[in-house]
């Protein structure tokens, strides 16, 4: 399976771990993290492993928060008011993007610019453009649309988050 192949690939290689979990108790990521953490400790020792593990988790509670505090892992916070599916512009999405070498400031600036552009044009839309959300909803199927509530919630969540972002 994938995890077995990943562990074989990482054998005798230098690597780090970025574990992302609000609670730290979801089975699949928890098992994968523990296996990879054990491999990292075995290959590099506990001190180096602690320097190469980053956790993105709850600010105050949960198994991953407890472990991170105990082991001294660098941590970033998953905001309480942002659900998992909408977390791309939080540390959940931005740290992996930064690790991959992309310009996070440019990404966030683009989102903020899109928000300003959409407000300036009177459209109620976010970085995710959906024509149903533009001004007065003139779609003849709006009252029967099953996906419109999802887009409206996504639009609200993204706009609320972008309103709180500072690039300073």
N, C-alpha and C positions, 0 to 999 in steps of 0.2 A: 504494500500500500504506500501512499504518498509519504507518510511520516517515516516509515522504514527507509525509503529511498532518500529522503532528506537527511536522515541521520547518517546513512552510508556516505552521502556526498560530503557532509560536514566532517567526517572522520579525518583527524589530523589537519584540519583547516582552521584558520583564525575566523571566529564569527562572534556576533553578539545577538542579543534577543531583545525584541520590543514586544512585550506582552500587553494586550489591550483587553480589559474586562472590567465592567462596572463592579461586579461582585467578586469575581475570581472563582466562582463555583460552577460555572457552566462546564459541563463534563468534557466536551471535546477540546476546547482551548486549554482547560486546566490540565488535562492529561498531556497534551502536546507540550505545554510549557514545562511541566515537571520532567518529562523525558529529555527535552533539549537542555534544560537547566542542569540536570544530572550529567549529561554528556559534556557540557561546557565545564563544569566543575572537575570532572574526571580528566579532561584534556588540559585545562589551564590552571586548576586550583581555585579554591574558594575566593581568594582575594581578587584575582583577575576577573573571575566570573561576576562578582558583585559590581565591578566597574563596567562590565559589558552588558548588564541587564538594565533595561529601562521599562518601567511599568506606567501604563496610562490607565487610571482607575478612579474610583470614588475618592472624594477628598477626605472623608472621615471614617468610613466603615467598609466592611467586607473582608473576605479572606485574602484577596490580593493586596489590599491596603495594609492589613496586619503583617503579612509576610514582607512587604516592601519596607515598612518601618523597621521591622526586626532585622532584616538583612542589610539595610542601608542602600537599597536600590534608588537610583534617580527616579523621580515620579513626576507625572503630569496629570492634571485633573480632568475628568470627564464632567462637564457642567451638569448640575442637577436638572436644569430646565431644558436640556437638549436630549431628545431620544436618539437611540442608536442609528436609525435610518437617516437621521438629519444631522449627523455629527461630522460631516466632511470638513467643515471650516472650524473645527475644534482640534485640540491635540490628537484626537483619534484619527483624523484624516491628515492633518498638517505635518505631524512628526514623520510618519512613513514617507510622505511626499518629500520632505526635507532630506531624509536619509537617502532617498533615491536620487538626490542631487538637483531637484527642481527648486526654483526660486519661490519660496513660500510667500514672501512679501509681495511679489508680483501677482501671485494667485489671489491673495486676499485683497490687494488693491483692485484687481480686476472685478472681484465680486462687489466691492464697495462702489466702484465706478458704475457697474451695471445697476446697482440699487439706486444710485443718484440719477442715472440716466432714465430709469423707469419711472421714478418719482417726477422728474422734470418733464416727462412726456405725458403725465397724467395717467399713465397705465398702472394698474395695480398688479405688477408682476415682479418676479424675482429673477435670480440668475437662471432659473428654469423657466423659459418662455412657454406659456400655454395661452393660446388665443382666447380661451374661455374666461380668462382672468382679466382681460383687457377692458377696463371701463365698465359700462353697462353690459351685462351679459345678454347678448343678442342671439345666442345660439338657440335655435328652435327646439333642441333636445335637452336643454339644461335641466328641466324638471324631471327628466327620465335618466339623466346621465349618472352612471354608477361611479365613475372615476372623478367627477368634479369635486366631491368632498375631500378626496385624498389630495388633489392638487391645491385646493383652498387651504388645507391644513399645512401642507408643505410650504406653500407661499407665505403663510403667516409665520411659521417657524423660522424660515430663512430670513425673512424681512426683519423679524424681531431680533434675531441674532446679529444680522448685519448692522442694524441700528445701534447695537451695543459695541461694535468692533472699533478699535482705535489702532491706527497704524503708527502711532508715536513710538 
